[in-house]
Amino acid sequence: MARKTSIVKSVEMKLGKFQGMTGNIASPVCNIPLEQSLAYDGFGSLFYERLSTGTYVDRTTRLLKTAAIDEPRFEEDGLLVESDGINYCLDSNLFDDTSRWVRSGCSIDSTSHTSPTGITNATQLISTNTSAYKGLKYTRKFTDVGLTQAISFSVFVRRGTVDPANIFHLQVVNRSLSPNPGIKATFTFDADGYITKSAVITEYQTDQIDVVDVDIQKLDGGWSRVSISPRFVVPYDITPGNGHNIECSFYFHEWNDNTGSSIGKTIHLYGAQIERSWYSTSYIPSNGTGIETTRSKDILRVESSRNIPHISYDYAMTLDIKLRGPNRSGYQRIFYTSDLNTPSNGRENTRLIDWRYDVNSNQGGFVVYGGSTYAHVLPSYIDPKGRYRIGFRRVGNETCAFVNGSILSKNSSATYSGGARGWLWFGSDSLENQHFDGYISNIRIYDRALSDDELLMV
């Protein structure tokens, strides 16, 4: 498939005009806000692409929307960038498909209920008996789920006519292991229909499973997207090749239901998703065809114009990020450069700053590099959903990184081959691998090395 380029603008000027600039951190040579559009001020060419459609929560309306191919997705925290994704739930919004969704204690009405998209395509579950649990479950078989495999399950939910104190359960269980390890998150609704921000976690077979992430995202009209992402930490104990049956379910019930007061009470549902991930990503609609639906990764870079920016000169960069959850791929690239004039494969790759998280030790940090030289992992115990202002500076062979105004690392043995011009990648490497999942905003590129004091003020 031919790749498409979305270039907002390109301004070409000679580097010499900007040499010797000092003391003006408010005037970077490239300023990219990434708040509502790709518009920016500065040099080079801003490149963005995604080879599929993608959903997002609009920062103004709080409605779930679908962006076209190559259309950027701006949410409340900035530009949403994600790696490739797959929804393993084949009927993500066809809850009345009894061949895949097993129903308990409820009936379904899918005719006239407004969804998170603002149109009438949500499903209503109606309690039909006095049993404690009413809901749906979906089982997906994975033939290669083994040690430390995480599964994320999410769904959009809104309170209908149930009591605000009604309990909503989201559950993931591995039915192929004995005894069955699993996780259940228990929520309640508020008076406006939203899921509350707290959850009670119940673990089954705690030595076989960990809770990696529980999340609630609030949308318009009483809708919440809730997710739970357990990690199975046991090896196979079934015949190889038979696979693991992962059961994902959600249930609701009334308090003191022995009176039958729950009969006819309702909740609304939309858009279930099953991912092999440590956290949920943007919703990927599936249509019941029996084939998993995919989402392509987001690619963002600044391409040099007339040697600006130039990775062989002293420079500095800053940007704001918000993390989505514990790192699911080992390392995720935040800053990356590539020298297009290096003979080997047409580019030389230079890691600058990565984000990583070790779920086993519950520690995370930013990995700082200088050229091909590894520097430090710091600091420990990073909030895997936190907001950070990340900065990088190069002065000769010394590199420096800072986070949230604190200088964290200096490496005086950085190595660079020195090329004619370079591209700056944000959220991936130059081969579009080891992708960052989260939000990026306020990119600033300087054609000089900011001082320590300036780094603290940016």
ZAFI-601717 format. One record per residue (C-alpha): y, z, x; residue in one letter. Coordinates in pm, whole numbers, padded with zeros to 5 digits, always signed. Example, Ala and Ser with C-alpha at 12.3 -4.5 7.8 and 13.67 -1.06 7.14 Angstrom:
<recs>
-00450+00780+01230A-00106+00714+01367S
</recs>
This chain:
<recs>
+00000+00000+00000M+00341-00095+00138A+00555+00200+00225R+00895+00232+00063K+01207+00363+00226T+01482+00548+00044S+01786+00535+00272I+02097+00691+00127V+02340+00571+00391K+02369+00496+00760S+02680+00565+00967V+02685+00435+01325E+02916+00574+01593M+02893+00615+01967K+02773+00946+02101L+03059+00976+02349G+03313+01029+02074K+03147+01358+01988F+03069+01493+02333Q+03259+01806+02427G+03296+01940+02073M+03303+02320+02083T+03366+02612+01854G+03335+02437+01518N+03011+02534+01349I+03153+02415+01016A+03141+02052+01135S+02788+01944+01227P+02731+01577+01305V+02489+01568+01011C+02516+01789+00702N+02248+01748+00432I+02285+02000+00143P+01975+01888-00057L+02096+02065-00369E+02100+01795-00637Q+02074+01467-00447S+02005+01309-00107L+02377+01251-00047A+02499+01378+00290Y+02770+01353+00554D+02700+01244+00909G+02511+01001+01129F+02176+00834+01126G+01971+00740+00820S+01815+00990+00582L+01464+00881+00485F+01265+01021+00193Y+00948+00900+00021E+00658+01005-00198R+00402+00742-00290L+00325+00884-00634S+00502+01043-00926T+00545+01420-00915G+00644+01695-01155T+00909+01959-01102Y+01111+02220-01290V+01464+02087-01330D+01713+02329-01177R+01962+02287-01464T+01754+02255-01781T+01446+02450-01661R+01231+02182-01828L+00921+02036-01667L+01006+01681-01564K+00832+01390-01391T+00995+01220-01093A+00922+00853-01027A+00773+00723-00702I+01015+00798-00414D+01238+01008-00640E+01321+01347-00483P+01253+01664-00681R+01527+01926-00681F+01444+02272-00811E+01643+02595-00803E+01556+02663-00437D+01631+02314-00301G+01432+01998-00233L+01066+02048-00319L+00835+01917-00045V+00457+01935-00074E+00145+01801+00089S-00109+01583-00092D-00253+01753-00398G-00547+01713-00637I-00599+01857-00985N-00973+01919-01021Y-00934+01997-01390C-01018+01663-01549L-00873+01756-01889D-00555+01934-01791S-00395+01913-02135N-00687+01816-02359L-00788+02168-02459F-00969+02040-02769D-01222+01851-02553D-01528+02067-02619T-01733+01878-02360S-01533+02053-02086R-01340+02341-02247W-01564+02612-02394V-01388+02791-02680R-01434+03155-02782S-01292+03335-03086G-01019+03083-03161C-00935+02745-03310S-00695+02481-03178I-00389+02308-03318D-00239+02035-03097S+00005+01866-03333T+00356+02010-03348S+00438+02252-03071H+00708+02200-02809T+00578+02203-02452S+00756+02287-02123P+00859+01919-02113T+01069+01959-02428G+00847+01733-02641I+00580+01826-02897T+00259+01804-02698N+00161+02168-02642A-00160+02327-02774T-00173+02632-03001Q-00467+02874-02986L-00529+03057-03313I-00736+03374-03329S-01026+03337-03574T-01213+03668-03546N-01179+04030-03445T-01356+04001-03110S-01156+04140-02822A-01120+03813-02633Y-01007+03474-02758K-00960+03183-02524G-01099+02890-02327L-01295+02844-02008K-01347+02545-01783Y-01620+02519-01519T-01588+02287-01222R-01869+02238-00969K-01784+02202-00601F-02066+02095-00373T-01896+02199-00049D-01729+02529-00133V-01831+02762+00147G-01691+03042+00354L-01325+03141+00297T-01269+02878+00028Q-00967+02946-00194A-00935+02822-00552I-00605+02825-00740S-00600+02819-01121F-00279+02783-01321S-00163+02715-01676V+00162+02710-01875F+00162+02973-02151V+00403+03097-02420R+00366+03373-02676R+00329+03245-03032G+00288+03505-03305T+00091+03763-03111V+00245+04104-03055D+00472+04115-02745P+00240+04378-02595A-00051+04138-02627N-00257+04099-02311I-00314+03764-02145F-00595+03727-01890H-00626+03459-01622L-00964+03465-01450Q-01158+03281-01177V-01528+03357-01122V-01792+03200-00896N-02094+03172-01125R-02322+03037-00849S-02317+03356-00642L-02512+03666-00735S-02363+03897-00834P-02066+03693-00956N-01750+03751-00747P-01427+03692-00933G-01066+03788-00996I-00888+03866-01323K-00510+03895-01356A-00389+04077-01669T-00036+04010-01795F+00168+04097-02102T+00434+03903-02291F+00793+04003-02349D+00989+03970-02673A+01116+03623-02577D+00767+03486-02525G+00760+03498-02145Y+00485+03642-01931I+00602+03961-01760T+00654+03965-01385K+00381+04219-01316S+00006+04179-01329A-00292+04412-01308V-00558+04269-01078I-00928+04335-01135T-01172+04228-00863E-01544+04177-00917Y-01757+04226-00603Q-01463+04317-00383T-01657+04260-00061D-01697+03893-00153Q-01348+03796-00264I-00981+03843-00179D-00668+03792-00387V-00454+03547-00196V-00177+03486-00447D-00062+03561-00803V+00248+03383-00927D+00470+03350-01235I+00727+03073-01276Q+00970+03096-01566K+01076+02778-01752L+01286+02711-02059D+01193+02806-02415G+00969+03107-02346G+00729+02915-02121W+00581+03065-01806S+00349+02905-01554R+00102+03165-01432V-00145+03121-01149S-00409+03316-00961I-00559+03209-00629S-00866+03401-00510P-01045+03332-00183R-01423+03357-00170F-01520+03516+00162V-01898+03499+00142V-02128+03235+00294P-02371+03030+00090Y-02645+03225-00080D-02763+02930-00290I-02958+02621-00194T-02733+02392+00017P-02616+02092-00183G-02644+02262-00521N-02279+02356-00503G-02072+02636-00651H-01978+02654-01018N-01622+02785-01036I-01538+02912-01386E-01166+02925-01473C-01066+03086-01800S-00782+03242-01997F-00809+03484-02288Y-00575+03681-02513F-00639+03971-02752H-00455+04224-02963E-00439+04596-02897W-00654+04803-03143N-00813+04490-03281D-01075+04683-03480N-00853+04640-03786T-00872+04260-03763G-00494+04238-03718S-00528+03956-03465S-00665+03706-03717I-00430+03408-03729G-00222+03520-03429K-00131+03248-03178T-00034+03161-02822I+00073+02821-02685H-00075+02644-02382L+00004+02344-02166Y-00113+02187-01842G-00406+02363-01674A-00465+02299-01305Q-00746+02378-01060I-00675+02332-00690E-00849+02408-00364R-00551+02597-00234S-00425+02943-00143W-00147+02904-00400Y-00053+02676-00687S+00152+02362-00628T+00343+02142-00873S+00158+02043-01188Y-00052+01724-01164I-00135+01592-01514P-00489+01459-01569S-00598+01245-01862N-00967+01316-01919G-01097+00998-01755T-01338+01190-01533G-01145+01114-01214I-00933+01372-01032E-00559+01304-01045T-00367+01316-00717T-00013+01369-00596R+00119+01219-00271S+00304+01421-00006K+00680+01426+00035D+00821+01287+00361I+01170+01374+00489L+01330+01272+00820R+01659+01181+00982V+01641+00856+01177E+01876+00816+01472S+02154+00562+01471S+02308+00450+01802R+02134+00742+01975N+02263+01003+01731I+02094+01248+01705P+01939+01234+02054H+01653+01467+02145I+01710+01430+02519S+02055+01591+02506Y+02146+01947+02423D+02155+02002+02049Y+02104+02254+01769A+01964+02240+01415M+01953+02476+01121T+01803+02462+00774L+01711+02690+00486D+01354+02715+00363I+01169+02899+00090K+00797+02948+00141L+00553+02883-00144R+00272+03115-00037G+00022+03193+00237P-00028+02891+00462N-00333+02694+00354R-00357+02459+00653S-00324+02674+00964G+00014+02544+01079Y+00293+02386+00878Q+00566+02191+01053R+00928+02292+00991I+01109+02103+01273F+00952+01811+01455Y+01088+01535+01675T+00951+01199+01787S+01079+00976+02066D+01035+00619+01946L+01073+00464+02293N+00770+00637+02446T+00502+00372+02514P+00209+00580+02386S+00173+00493+02018N+00543+00410+02009G+00650+00774+01997R+00624+01106+02172E+00574+01400+01944N+00751+01729+02009T+00685+02036+01798R+00982+02265+01760L+00910+02530+01495I+00601+02584+01278D+00521+02832+01004W+00177+02991+00996R+00006+03272+00809Y-00322+03448+00887D-00467+03554+00553V-00734+03766+00723N-00480+03991+00894S-00206+03944+00631N+00039+03842+00902Q+00270+03545+00919G+00529+03417+01157G+00720+03125+01300F+00573+02952+01604V+00840+02837+01848V+00785+02553+02094Y+00981+02383+02366G+00859+02028+02405G+00485+02064+02456S+00523+02424+02576T+00410+02698+02341Y+00646+02992+02319A+00596+03269+02065H+00469+03362+01721V+00729+03583+01556L+00800+03793+01367P+00488+03942+01209S+00456+04025+00839Y+00674+03743+00714I+00700+03740+00334D+00488+03433+00243P+00727+03362-00046K+01047+03455+00131G+01371+03264+00199R+01472+03203+00559Y+01745+03031+00754R+01573+02877+01054I+01755+02753+01363G+01664+02583+01690F+01869+02517+02002R+01800+02328+02322R+02003+02371+02643V+01843+02184+02932G+01493+02326+02962N+01566+02635+02755E+01489+02649+02386T+01593+02920+02145C+01494+02999+01786A+01649+03228+01531F+01564+03342+01179V+01813+03484+00928N+02080+03537+01191G+01860+03708+01449S+01776+03538+01777I+01403+03576+01813L+01289+03377+02111S+01411+03206+02427K+01183+02986+02632N+01316+02877+02973S+01018+02652+03059S+01047+02392+02786A+00941+02042+02889T+01077+01711+02762Y+01010+01363+02891S+01353+01240+02787G+01366+00940+02558G+01635+00702+02445A+01647+00814+02082R+01456+01032+01843G+01379+01097+01481W+01394+01445+01336L+01119+01534+01089W+01150+01818+00839F+00833+01952+00678G+00572+01742+00861S+00491+01589+01196D+00553+01224+01278S+00207+01131+01151L+00290+01308+00825E+00027+01576+00882N+00028+01958+00892Q+00265+01950+00602H+00503+02223+00492F+00481+02333+00126D+00801+02479-00007G+01171+02414-00041Y+01419+02275+00213I+01799+02277+00189S+02118+02292+00396N+02004+02090+00699I+02267+02087+00972R+02239+01899+01301I+02477+01956+01593Y+02518+01730+01896D+02567+02031+02121R+02394+02361+02181A+02546+02639+01973L+02615+02963+02155S+02432+03284+02070D+02733+03406+01873D+02754+03078+01683E+02381+03090+01604L+02431+03433+01452L+02716+03305+01234M+02561+02984+01103V
</recs>
